[in-house]
Amino acid sequence: MIQENGIIHIQNFLPDDQRQKLNIEIDKISEQFLINGNSRASVWLNHNQFEILNPIVNIQSINLLNIAFEIYKRLKEITSISYTLTNLRILDEKKKIHPVDWHTDSAQNNIRGLLYLSGGDENNGNLSYILKSHKEKHEGSTHNIDIKKLNLESKVYKGNSKPGDLILLDINGIHKKNTVNQHRRILFFEFQEQSSKKRPKTKIIFDNSKITKQMIQESNFLFYESNEIELIDPLYYNNLILHTPLKIFKYYLASFFKLQIKKILKKFNF
Ligand SMILES: [Fe+2]
C-alpha cells in the first residue's frame, strides 16, 4: 500500500494496444523539431533525451488526460484522497543517461506516477525506493543521501517494471533513478493534495476536447483552489539548449532551403 510503504507497483496498468499506439505516435513526433510553424514537436535536451511538447494537446491517438484520470481514480480508491493533477510529461531517454542518486523531493503528500512505455526494468532506468521513508521529515541535504551511513540498505525496494506498468510513489520518500542502459520512455504524472501549498504546482496545458463529463464531476482532479496563484509554467525554453543535437540543425537548414525554393517558385508562378 502506498500509505504504508510510500510506493506501489501496479502491473499492466496500460493495455498493450494503447501503449503501442502511443509509442508509434511518439516516435513520429520525435522526428519533428520545434521550429517556426511546427508546434507539434519534440524538444531535444541532448542526443539521447527528448520530451514531447504539450503532450495532452499534441498526442492525438490516445486521450492522455483520460489516462491521468484513470490514475486519479485508482489513487482515490487506494487512499480515499482526491488528488489534483499537477504535471504530465512524456520523457524519453536512451543509452547511459546519468542516474539520479538517492534523494528526496522533500514534500509530503505529493504522488508521482511513472507509467512505463518502454524500459523500467533493472539496469534500464528502474526506480529504487527506501520503504516507509516518506513518513520522515527530511532535514539537511536532500540530495546524494548516503543510505549506508543511515543504515537503510535493508529497506531498499528495487523496482523492476515492464512496459505498461505503473509505479506510484510519494516523493517525500528517498528514491533513486538507476542508469538507463538501453531505452526508457515514460508518461510522468504528478498529483498533489489540492490544499497543500508546500510545493508549487505546475500548470497543465490541455484542450477542451480531452475533458469528459466524468472528469468534471470530480472537480478536484483538474481544478486548483481559486486563491492559488503561485503556479509553475509548463516546460519552456527561451534559448537554444547547449547540447542541442546536430540533427536539429540539419532539419532546420533543410526546411529553410525548401521554404526558399517554394518562395522563388511562387514568385515565377511555377
Ligand atoms: Fe525525485
Residues whose N, C-alpha, C, O or C-beta is under 5 A from the ligand:
A	BS01	LIG	D105
